[in-house]
């Protein structure tokens, strides 16, 4: 007596299990996908850190700009000839603001540098402060800078 298998039974027999090669191929595909996800995660961490540092730079520049607008006597009180060394400035409030600002930039930005320059008003022009904040960022050979122009 010979048993014949139905079509459904033959299909089940052909797919009864996975071979070791199929399992290894599936693991390779899965591991490549996981490595891609890990690389994407690391890149998103780098980008969010860079965005945080840039946001801090903008906030610090806007902070000193607000202080410049608030303390206008004399008009060039915050002129520190670009370097912003401690003790420079026009009045005691300006000197304290500049020193506190420089300390905040150094603490919050990696390799933070500061600069404030002043150009007095000329014919048909306003007085202008240029506030520059610089920092070093991973992946860049040159330091990055942010400049804010404050017209008074």
C-alpha positions as CSV (number, residue, x, y, z in Angstrom):
1,X,0.0,0.0,0.0
2,X,1.3,3.3,-1.1
3,X,0.3,6.6,0.5
4,X,-0.1,9.6,-1.7
5,X,0.3,13.0,-0.2
6,X,-2.2,15.7,-1.0
7,X,-1.0,19.1,-2.4
8,X,-1.5,20.7,1.0
9,X,0.6,18.1,2.8
10,X,3.4,18.6,0.2
11,X,3.5,22.3,0.8
12,X,3.7,21.8,4.5
13,X,6.6,19.4,4.1
14,X,8.6,21.8,2.0
15,X,8.3,24.6,4.5
16,X,8.5,22.5,7.7
17,X,11.5,24.4,9.0
18,X,14.2,27.0,8.3
19,X,17.7,25.9,7.4
20,X,20.7,27.3,9.2
21,X,21.7,29.4,6.2
22,X,18.3,31.1,6.2
23,X,18.6,31.9,9.8
24,X,22.1,33.3,9.4
25,X,21.0,35.5,6.5
26,X,18.2,36.8,8.5
27,X,20.5,37.6,11.4
28,X,22.9,39.5,9.0
29,X,20.1,41.6,7.6
30,X,18.8,42.3,11.1
31,X,22.3,43.3,12.4
32,X,22.9,45.6,9.4
33,X,19.6,47.3,10.1
34,X,20.4,47.7,13.8
35,X,23.8,49.2,12.9
36,X,22.0,51.7,10.7
37,X,19.6,52.7,13.5
38,X,22.6,53.1,15.9
39,X,24.4,55.4,13.4
40,X,21.3,57.4,12.9
41,X,20.8,57.8,16.7
42,X,24.4,59.0,17.1
43,X,24.1,61.5,14.3
44,X,20.9,62.9,15.9
45,X,22.7,63.3,19.2
46,X,25.5,65.3,17.5
47,X,23.0,67.5,15.7
48,X,21.0,68.2,18.8
49,X,24.2,69.1,20.7
50,X,25.2,71.5,17.9
51,X,21.8,73.0,17.9
52,X,21.9,73.5,21.7
53,X,25.3,75.3,21.5
54,X,24.2,77.5,18.6
55,X,21.0,78.4,20.6
56,X,23.1,79.3,23.6
57,X,25.4,81.5,21.4
58,X,22.4,83.4,20.0
59,X,20.9,83.8,23.5
60,X,24.2,85.1,25.0
61,X,24.6,87.7,22.1
62,X,21.0,88.9,22.6
63,X,21.6,89.2,26.3
64,X,24.5,91.6,26.0
65,X,22.6,93.5,23.2
66,X,19.7,94.0,25.7
67,X,22.1,95.3,28.3
68,X,23.7,97.7,25.7
69,X,20.3,99.0,24.9
70,X,19.4,99.5,28.6
71,X,22.7,101.3,29.5
72,X,23.3,104.1,27.0
73,X,25.2,106.6,29.0
74,X,27.7,107.2,27.5
75,X,26.7,105.8,24.2
76,X,30.0,104.0,23.7
77,X,30.0,102.4,27.3
78,X,30.3,98.9,26.0
79,X,33.0,99.6,23.4
80,X,35.8,97.3,24.4
81,X,37.9,97.6,21.2
82,X,36.9,94.2,20.1
83,X,38.7,92.1,22.7
84,X,36.5,92.7,25.8
85,X,39.3,92.3,28.3
86,X,38.2,92.6,31.9
87,X,37.9,96.2,33.2
88,X,37.3,97.8,29.8
89,X,34.1,99.8,29.1
90,X,32.7,103.2,29.8
91,X,31.0,102.9,33.2
92,X,30.9,100.6,36.2
93,X,27.6,99.0,35.0
94,X,29.0,98.3,31.5
95,X,32.2,96.9,33.0
96,X,30.2,94.5,35.2
97,X,27.9,93.5,32.4
98,X,30.9,92.8,30.0
99,X,32.7,90.8,32.7
100,X,29.6,88.7,33.6
101,X,28.9,88.2,29.9
102,X,32.4,87.0,29.2
103,X,32.2,84.6,32.1
104,X,28.9,83.2,30.9
105,X,30.2,82.7,27.3
106,X,33.3,80.9,28.6
107,X,31.2,78.7,30.8
108,X,28.4,77.8,28.3
109,X,30.2,77.6,25.0
110,X,33.2,75.3,24.3
111,X,36.2,77.5,23.5
112,X,33.9,80.5,23.8
113,X,35.3,83.9,22.6
114,X,33.8,87.3,22.7
115,X,34.1,90.6,20.9
116,X,32.2,93.9,20.9
117,X,33.0,96.7,18.6
118,X,31.5,100.2,18.4
119,X,31.1,102.5,15.4
120,X,30.0,106.0,16.2
121,X,27.2,107.7,14.3
122,X,28.1,109.4,11.1
123,X,26.1,111.5,8.7
124,X,22.7,109.8,8.0
125,X,23.7,106.7,10.0
126,X,23.2,105.4,13.5
127,X,25.7,104.2,16.0
128,X,26.3,100.5,15.7
129,X,27.6,97.9,18.1
130,X,28.7,94.6,16.6
131,X,28.6,91.7,19.1
132,X,30.5,88.6,18.2
133,X,30.4,85.2,20.0
134,X,32.7,82.4,18.9
135,X,33.0,78.8,19.8
136,X,34.6,75.5,18.7
137,X,32.4,72.7,17.5
138,X,33.2,69.1,16.9
139,X,33.6,68.3,13.2
140,X,34.7,71.9,12.2
141,X,38.3,72.9,11.8
142,X,37.7,76.6,12.2
143,X,35.8,78.1,15.1
144,X,32.2,79.1,14.4
145,X,31.0,82.7,15.1
146,X,27.7,84.5,15.5
147,X,27.4,88.2,15.0
148,X,24.7,90.5,16.1
149,X,24.4,94.1,15.0
150,X,22.9,96.5,17.5
151,X,21.9,99.9,16.1
152,X,21.4,102.7,18.7
